[in-house]
Amino acid sequence: MRPGATERPARPDVTFKVCLAGDPGVGKTSLVRRFLSNTFDGEYIHTLGTKVSSKHIEIDDPDHPGVPMTVGATVWDIMGDPGFRELLKEAFFNNLGALLLVADGTRFETVYLLTEWYDAVRSVCGEVPTVVLINKSDVAALARVEAAAADVCEPIGCHWLVTSAKTGENVEQAFRLVSQLYVNRARAMKGKIDLSTERPAVYVTGKAF
């Protein structure tokens, strides 16, 4: 390698698209920022369209216990306005591999409204590995959060975690869990992972990777 050059990151074993969905102000963008750069900014910034980023995640290879594999997650942070959900759902959820549904643990209506986001996703791409994140655990009443999360998650059979973008609680674990669920499902369904790096053609805002 010539002096001053930087080493290119290794190609991931698997690439997939994961989307964060949920109503406005639940902390989707803050969770992505915490995951990507381990930082937090308390100022609320309304997402317009979608912001697309990527990061490599190390998980367990389900075919080789104890052996790690690298997953390349393309993370879509989409706008939370329900009025645009039906209009843009094909653009948002096309080729989706896994889903993180995000609610604000201090606003319980956002927990129960996750079923509407789940139904929108399912209408485009069917069932995908899903993890519900009850965010803002640093200020939420956890007993009430647990009851609400159970109400939403049990009927659709998905995992859930309490998270805090402010403290970092369970943020890395959430992305690792949904990545592991994606790989496990893909291996079970196909016998192998599609290593294609093709990206959906439609972007509302943000950049392609």
C-alpha positions as a Markdown table, in Angstrom:
| # | Residue | x | y | z |
|---|---|---|---|---|
| 1 | Met | 0.0 | 0.0 | 0.0 |
| 2 | Arg | 1.4 | 3.4 | -1.0 |
| 3 | Pro | 2.2 | 5.9 | 1.8 |
| 4 | Gly | -0.8 | 7.9 | 2.9 |
| 5 | Ala | -3.3 | 5.5 | 1.5 |
| 6 | Thr | -6.0 | 4.1 | 3.7 |
| 7 | Glu | -6.9 | 0.4 | 3.8 |
| 8 | Arg | -10.3 | -0.4 | 2.2 |
| 9 | Pro | -12.7 | -2.1 | 4.6 |
| 10 | Ala | -13.1 | -5.9 | 4.1 |
| 11 | Arg | -16.1 | -6.9 | 2.0 |
| 12 | Pro | -18.9 | -8.1 | 4.3 |
| 13 | Asp | -20.1 | -11.7 | 4.1 |
| 14 | Val | -23.7 | -10.5 | 3.8 |
| 15 | Thr | -25.4 | -7.2 | 2.9 |
| 16 | Phe | -29.0 | -6.3 | 3.7 |
| 17 | Lys | -31.3 | -3.4 | 4.1 |
| 18 | Val | -32.8 | -2.5 | 7.5 |
| 19 | Cys | -35.3 | 0.2 | 8.0 |
| 20 | Leu | -36.2 | 2.1 | 11.2 |
| 21 | Ala | -39.9 | 3.0 | 11.2 |
| 22 | Gly | -42.2 | 4.7 | 13.7 |
| 23 | Asp | -44.0 | 8.0 | 14.4 |
| 24 | Pro | -42.3 | 11.4 | 14.5 |
| 25 | Gly | -40.2 | 12.2 | 17.5 |
| 26 | Val | -39.6 | 8.7 | 18.8 |
| 27 | Gly | -35.9 | 8.9 | 18.3 |
| 28 | Lys | -35.1 | 7.0 | 15.1 |
| 29 | Thr | -32.5 | 9.4 | 13.9 |
| 30 | Ser | -30.9 | 9.6 | 17.4 |
| 31 | Leu | -30.7 | 5.8 | 17.5 |
| 32 | Val | -29.0 | 5.7 | 14.1 |
| 33 | Arg | -26.5 | 8.4 | 15.2 |
| 34 | Arg | -25.7 | 6.5 | 18.4 |
| 35 | Phe | -25.2 | 3.3 | 16.4 |
| 36 | Leu | -23.0 | 4.9 | 13.7 |
| 37 | Ser | -20.9 | 7.3 | 15.7 |
| 38 | Asn | -21.7 | 6.6 | 19.4 |
| 39 | Thr | -22.9 | 10.2 | 19.8 |
| 40 | Phe | -26.1 | 11.9 | 21.0 |
| 41 | Asp | -27.6 | 15.2 | 20.2 |
| 42 | Gly | -30.8 | 16.2 | 22.1 |
| 43 | Glu | -32.0 | 18.6 | 19.5 |
| 44 | Tyr | -34.9 | 17.3 | 17.5 |
| 45 | Ile | -34.4 | 17.3 | 13.8 |
| 46 | His | -37.4 | 16.3 | 11.6 |
| 47 | Thr | -36.4 | 13.8 | 8.9 |
| 48 | Leu | -37.5 | 14.6 | 5.4 |
| 49 | Gly | -37.9 | 11.6 | 3.2 |
| 50 | Thr | -35.2 | 9.1 | 4.2 |
| 51 | Lys | -31.5 | 9.2 | 5.3 |
| 52 | Val | -29.4 | 6.2 | 4.2 |
| 53 | Ser | -26.2 | 5.1 | 5.9 |
| 54 | Ser | -24.2 | 1.9 | 6.3 |
| 55 | Lys | -22.1 | 0.1 | 8.8 |
| 56 | His | -20.5 | -3.4 | 9.2 |
| 57 | Ile | -21.7 | -5.5 | 12.1 |
| 58 | Glu | -20.1 | -8.7 | 13.4 |
| 59 | Ile | -22.5 | -11.5 | 14.4 |
| 60 | Asp | -22.3 | -15.3 | 14.8 |
| 61 | Asp | -22.2 | -17.5 | 11.8 |
| 62 | Pro | -25.3 | -19.8 | 12.3 |
| 63 | Asp | -23.7 | -22.6 | 10.3 |
| 64 | His | -20.4 | -22.5 | 12.2 |
| 65 | Pro | -20.9 | -22.0 | 16.0 |
| 66 | Gly | -18.3 | -19.8 | 17.6 |
| 67 | Val | -17.2 | -18.4 | 14.2 |
| 68 | Pro | -17.9 | -14.7 | 13.5 |
| 69 | Met | -19.2 | -13.3 | 10.2 |
| 70 | Thr | -19.5 | -9.7 | 9.0 |
| 71 | Val | -22.8 | -8.2 | 7.9 |
| 72 | Gly | -23.1 | -5.0 | 5.9 |
| 73 | Ala | -26.2 | -3.2 | 7.1 |
| 74 | Thr | -27.7 | -0.5 | 4.9 |
| 75 | Val | -29.7 | 1.6 | 7.4 |
| 76 | Trp | -32.8 | 3.5 | 6.2 |
| 77 | Asp | -34.0 | 6.2 | 8.7 |
| 78 | Ile | -37.4 | 7.1 | 7.2 |
| 79 | Met | -39.7 | 10.1 | 8.0 |
| 80 | Gly | -42.3 | 9.3 | 10.6 |
| 81 | Asp | -45.2 | 11.2 | 9.1 |
| 82 | Pro | -48.1 | 8.7 | 8.7 |
| 83 | Gly | -49.6 | 10.8 | 6.0 |
| 84 | Phe | -46.7 | 9.9 | 3.7 |
| 85 | Arg | -46.5 | 6.3 | 4.7 |
| 86 | Glu | -49.0 | 4.9 | 2.1 |
| 87 | Leu | -47.7 | 7.3 | -0.5 |
| 88 | Leu | -44.0 | 6.3 | -0.1 |
| 89 | Lys | -44.1 | 2.8 | 1.3 |
| 90 | Glu | -43.0 | 1.2 | -1.9 |
| 91 | Ala | -39.9 | 3.4 | -2.0 |
| 92 | Phe | -39.2 | 2.9 | 1.7 |
| 93 | Phe | -39.7 | -0.8 | 2.0 |
| 94 | Asn | -38.8 | -2.3 | -1.3 |
| 95 | Asn | -36.1 | -5.0 | -1.0 |
| 96 | Leu | -36.3 | -4.7 | 2.8 |
| 97 | Gly | -34.4 | -7.4 | 4.7 |
| 98 | Ala | -35.2 | -6.5 | 8.3 |
| 99 | Leu | -37.2 | -4.0 | 10.4 |
| 100 | Leu | -36.7 | -2.0 | 13.5 |
| 101 | Leu | -40.0 | -0.5 | 14.8 |
| 102 | Val | -39.3 | 2.4 | 17.1 |
| 103 | Ala | -41.7 | 3.9 | 19.7 |
| 104 | Asp | -41.3 | 6.5 | 22.4 |
| 105 | Gly | -41.6 | 4.9 | 25.8 |
| 106 | Thr | -43.0 | 8.2 | 27.3 |
| 107 | Arg | -45.8 | 8.4 | 24.6 |
| 108 | Phe | -47.7 | 5.1 | 24.7 |
| 109 | Glu | -49.8 | 5.9 | 21.7 |
| 110 | Thr | -46.6 | 5.6 | 19.6 |
| 111 | Val | -46.2 | 2.0 | 20.9 |
| 112 | Tyr | -49.6 | 0.9 | 19.8 |
| 113 | Leu | -49.3 | 2.8 | 16.4 |
| 114 | Leu | -46.4 | 0.5 | 15.5 |
| 115 | Thr | -48.9 | -2.1 | 14.3 |
| 116 | Glu | -49.9 | 0.4 | 11.5 |
| 117 | Trp | -46.2 | 0.7 | 10.5 |
| 118 | Tyr | -45.9 | -3.1 | 10.6 |
| 119 | Asp | -48.9 | -3.6 | 8.4 |
| 120 | Ala | -47.5 | -1.1 | 5.8 |
| 121 | Val | -44.2 | -3.0 | 5.7 |
| 122 | Arg | -46.0 | -6.3 | 5.3 |
| 123 | Ser | -48.1 | -5.0 | 2.5 |
| 124 | Val | -45.0 | -4.3 | 0.5 |
| 125 | Cys | -42.5 | -7.1 | 1.3 |
| 126 | Gly | -44.4 | -9.6 | 3.5 |
| 127 | Glu | -43.0 | -10.7 | 6.8 |
| 128 | Val | -39.4 | -9.8 | 7.6 |
| 129 | Pro | -37.4 | -10.2 | 10.8 |
| 130 | Thr | -38.6 | -7.5 | 13.2 |
| 131 | Val | -37.5 | -6.0 | 16.5 |
| 132 | Val | -39.5 | -3.5 | 18.4 |
| 133 | Leu | -37.5 | -0.8 | 20.2 |
| 134 | Ile | -39.2 | 1.1 | 23.1 |
| 135 | Asn | -36.9 | 4.1 | 23.1 |
| 136 | Lys | -36.1 | 6.7 | 25.8 |
| 137 | Ser | -35.7 | 4.2 | 28.5 |
| 138 | Asp | -33.7 | 6.8 | 30.5 |
| 139 | Val | -37.0 | 8.7 | 31.1 |
| 140 | Ala | -39.7 | 6.1 | 30.5 |
| 141 | Ala | -41.8 | 4.2 | 33.1 |
| 142 | Leu | -40.5 | 0.7 | 32.4 |
| 143 | Ala | -43.3 | -1.2 | 34.0 |
| 144 | Arg | -45.8 | 0.4 | 31.6 |
| 145 | Val | -43.4 | 0.0 | 28.7 |
| 146 | Glu | -43.2 | -3.7 | 29.2 |
| 147 | Ala | -47.0 | -4.1 | 29.2 |
| 148 | Ala | -47.4 | -2.0 | 26.0 |
| 149 | Ala | -44.6 | -3.8 | 24.3 |
| 150 | Ala | -46.1 | -7.2 | 25.1 |
| 151 | Asp | -49.4 | -6.1 | 23.7 |
| 152 | Val | -47.8 | -5.2 | 20.4 |
| 153 | Cys | -45.2 | -7.9 | 20.0 |
| 154 | Glu | -47.0 | -11.0 | 21.0 |
| 155 | Pro | -49.5 | -11.0 | 18.2 |
| 156 | Ile | -46.8 | -10.6 | 15.5 |
| 157 | Gly | -44.3 | -12.8 | 17.3 |
| 158 | Cys | -41.4 | -10.4 | 17.3 |
| 159 | His | -38.6 | -9.5 | 19.8 |
| 160 | Trp | -38.5 | -6.2 | 21.7 |
| 161 | Leu | -35.9 | -4.2 | 23.6 |
| 162 | Val | -35.9 | -1.0 | 25.6 |
| 163 | Thr | -33.4 | 1.4 | 24.3 |
| 164 | Ser | -31.9 | 4.8 | 25.0 |
| 165 | Ala | -30.2 | 6.8 | 22.3 |
| 166 | Lys | -29.1 | 9.2 | 25.1 |
| 167 | Thr | -27.2 | 6.6 | 27.2 |
| 168 | Gly | -26.6 | 4.0 | 24.4 |
| 169 | Glu | -28.6 | 1.3 | 26.3 |
| 170 | Asn | -29.2 | -1.7 | 23.9 |
| 171 | Val | -28.6 | 0.3 | 20.7 |
| 172 | Glu | -25.7 | -1.8 | 19.4 |
| 173 | Gln | -27.5 | -4.9 | 20.7 |
| 174 | Ala | -30.6 | -4.0 | 18.7 |
| 175 | Phe | -28.8 | -3.7 | 15.4 |
| 176 | Arg | -26.8 | -6.9 | 16.1 |
| 177 | Leu | -30.0 | -8.8 | 17.0 |
| 178 | Val | -31.9 | -7.8 | 13.9 |
| 179 | Ser | -28.9 | -8.6 | 11.8 |
| 180 | Gln | -28.6 | -12.1 | 13.4 |
| 181 | Leu | -32.4 | -12.7 | 12.9 |
| 182 | Tyr | -32.0 | -11.7 | 9.2 |
| 183 | Val | -29.1 | -14.1 | 8.6 |
| 184 | Asn | -30.7 | -16.9 | 10.5 |
| 185 | Arg | -33.9 | -16.6 | 8.5 |
| 186 | Ala | -32.1 | -16.3 | 5.2 |
| 187 | Arg | -30.0 | -19.4 | 5.9 |
| 188 | Ala | -33.1 | -21.3 | 6.9 |
| 189 | Met | -35.1 | -20.2 | 3.8 |
| 190 | Lys | -32.5 | -20.4 | 1.1 |
| 191 | Gly | -29.7 | -22.5 | 2.4 |
| 192 | Lys | -27.4 | -19.6 | 1.5 |
| 193 | Ile | -27.2 | -15.8 | 1.6 |
| 194 | Asp | -27.6 | -13.7 | -1.5 |
| 195 | Leu | -24.4 | -11.6 | -1.5 |
| 196 | Ser | -25.7 | -9.2 | -4.1 |
| 197 | Thr | -24.9 | -5.6 | -3.2 |
| 198 | Glu | -27.6 | -4.2 | -5.5 |
| 199 | Arg | -29.5 | -1.4 | -4.0 |
| 200 | Pro | -33.1 | -0.3 | -4.6 |
| 201 | Ala | -33.3 | 2.3 | -7.3 |
| 202 | Val | -35.7 | 4.7 | -5.5 |
| 203 | Tyr | -34.3 | 7.2 | -3.0 |
| 204 | Val | -36.3 | 10.1 | -1.6 |
| 205 | Thr | -33.4 | 12.0 | 0.0 |
| 206 | Gly | -30.0 | 10.9 | 1.3 |
| 207 | Lys | -27.3 | 9.1 | -0.7 |
| 208 | Ala | -26.7 | 5.7 | -2.1 |
| 209 | Phe | -23.8 | 3.5 | -1.0 |
